[in-house]
Amino acid sequence: MLRRISDRDIVDTILSSFEGKESELIPILQQVEAEFNCLRDEAMHAIAQFTGVPESRVYAVATFYDRFHLRPVGKKHVMVCRGTSCYVRGGPQILKAVERQLGIKEGETTKDSEYSLGTIGCTGTCAHSPCIMINEKVEPNMTPQKVAKLLPRGAQS
Amino acid sequence: MTDSLDRLWQRAKEEWESLQSGPQPRILVGSASCGRSAGSLEIVDTLRHETRKHGVDCHIAEVGCIGLCFAEPMICVSKPSRPSVYYAHMTRGRAAEIIESYLIGDDPLPAYALGTVGDGSIPGIPRLSEMLFFNCQKRRVLRNCGFIDPTNMNHYIANGGYRGLASALEMSPKQVINEIKESGLRGKGGAGFPTWRKWQFSQEAHASKKYVVCNGSEGDPGVFSNRMLLESDPHAALEGMLIAGYTIGAEEGYIYCPADYPLVLERLRIALTQMEEEKLLGDGILGSSFRFRIQLKVGAGAYICGEESALIECIEGKRGIPRPRPPFPPVSGLWASPTIVNNVETLACVTLVLQHGASWFSELGTDGSRGTKVLCLSGAIRHIGTIEVAFGTTLRQIIYDIGGGTYDNKSVKAVQIGGPGGGWLPADLLDVPIDHDSLSGLGSSLGSGGVVAVGEDACMVDVARDSLDFAQRECCGQCVPCRLGTKQLFEIVKDITEGRGSLEDIDLLVELAEGIKLGSLCGLGQTAPNPLLSTIRYFRDEYVAHVRDKKCPAGACTRLDVERAEPVQSYHAGSVR
């Protein structure tokens, strides 16, 4: 179920700015994901109808790309960099520190939906390794102490 | 057609010169992603606040990155009739101090300064060009980075921008291809395919529609040069796209960038708008009959979309899965039309070739690799950043002279070139020159230009495990050798790092790896085993120690008995500074 009646209106408003071509599928999914923080079944159904792409293919595309989520990610989506530079400078310890701090593993969301945790191949800010990304913002030169400060909560969830 | 460029150029030159020689002091703030994540926007705030407070009339501009990412946030202060002074590792406090001491007063605070640029000298501050970091480089593609305002097209034009396009428009498409052939330019994205041949296939193909795609997808760990270039000098690649469009007879282009690069997207949107306003896009470009449009495509998070046919699938709105070839994209690509996919750096080089001519371009380099290569230094290297060297420069010069060795002064144990599909070379092979051919003989490749070093405390088995982990995660899942093979390689190496390996496993790994290289459909699977094979080739004793003695000589594999008494302190954040 979409969250409210008006959610369908929001999806329709997004769709109305497109022509319905298959090549628009990814931009449409991006806008819907940005609006709802995830892609719900009803929205996927509407997108399939609008573009004429079979629903199974819409799901195939949505599940292929890392930035699409079928379940909502947390308000703060934390991505720990797995890049080689971060690896060399202590990235694995940072991942452990974040997991400990949030009480969740990669791919999970905290019960209160505040945080979710993922990893990223490389943020490209290797000069500041090890780093993490919180939503779109890169947090440089991480230490376990900085993790605790940036993600303020006890071991919970 | 040069008339309309001359008008643009005249106006741009006036603006640029009045900025350079005006009475007003100027401060440039390095604000590419590297600068921003180090806090450059706070520095801009402080500078604005302090100059206002003191009533100083000063031009403050956000520019790109000069390549010294490790020294960010950086600022450059220029006062009339003085060389410009670069300051590194800025803080709000230092920024305020510099305003008071140097901008208002006359003390340039040499203790905070990195170097000077321009005529004249300042006692106590070296010239930036005398720093080993810069004087071993040949900055051609990166010439504007950090010096021009990337949101101001006039700055690009005043420094020779769109001259390459103008000269291309005066040639026939075949002449352009010939010029590029003469230059010896090879693709910078990884495979090193001669650019002119790709273009010729598309140019000769008969089709009602053709496409130019700029591949800005940059997922390789430790590679950030495309981002740096697009953030610091976005028009360089866009001009290359126009030249490509004119040459192959395309009227539409796509520039693809990952969603993880919000600042790139912002700067490209600004650049494309400016091009439209100045009629560098649309119909009748520079008064010729050439028309071209560019659309920005934002990636959705898939490493594999850096592979050209996967990228094409993604633009078409599908899963980013590589296509079987032939047919190759220059013959049948986007919507089955002839499509050339070129890397950002390649297109920036095309611009240079057309602006300065093939013979100028090919002055630098080696026989098989002409010109320069942009490289990204990272890992244990002290000076993490983006550099550009002539082909033929040795890896040792790059790591020690430009890179400054390791950040903790330990010796370099191994270097990986070319991203996650590049091989690891041991320290005794550092005298290898950087070019396409020398590296492939050693089991490595130039790839997209990542140079990652590890220090003597690294475990090469665990390093290989990490590279394989990347490959098995990013594999698109289409072909069996890559999907199952990289996973198995990863699991076997993981077993070895956790004490469950046997001697036979090493031979099994080699056999499996060779099969994956041969049987995989695209570059990901074909190169994914290279880090493993090269570490087995050069560091076999470490594998043997893990499986036979159940020891990790580096002490990094914590599930094994550790030879060293003390655990490795592999955590060194901040010590770069």
Interface residues (C-beta under 8 A of the other chain):
Chain A: K21 E22 S23 E24 L25 I26 P27 L29 Q30 V53 R57 A60 V61 F64 Y65 D66 R67 F68 R82 G83 T84 S85 Y87 V88 R89 G90 Q93 I120 G121 C122 T123 G124 T125 C126 A127 H128 S129 P130 C131 M133 E136 K137 V138 E139 P140 N141 M142 T143 K146
Chain B: S33 C34 R36 S37 A38 C69 F70 E72 E218 G219 D220 P221 G222 V223 F224 R227 A259 D260 Y261 P262 V298 G299 A300 G301 A302 Y303 C314 I315 E316 G317 K318 R319 G320 C376 S378 G379 A380 I384 G385 Q416 P420 G450 V452 A453 V454 G455 A458 V463 D466 S467 D469 F470 R473 E474 C476 S570 Y571 H572 A573 G574 V576
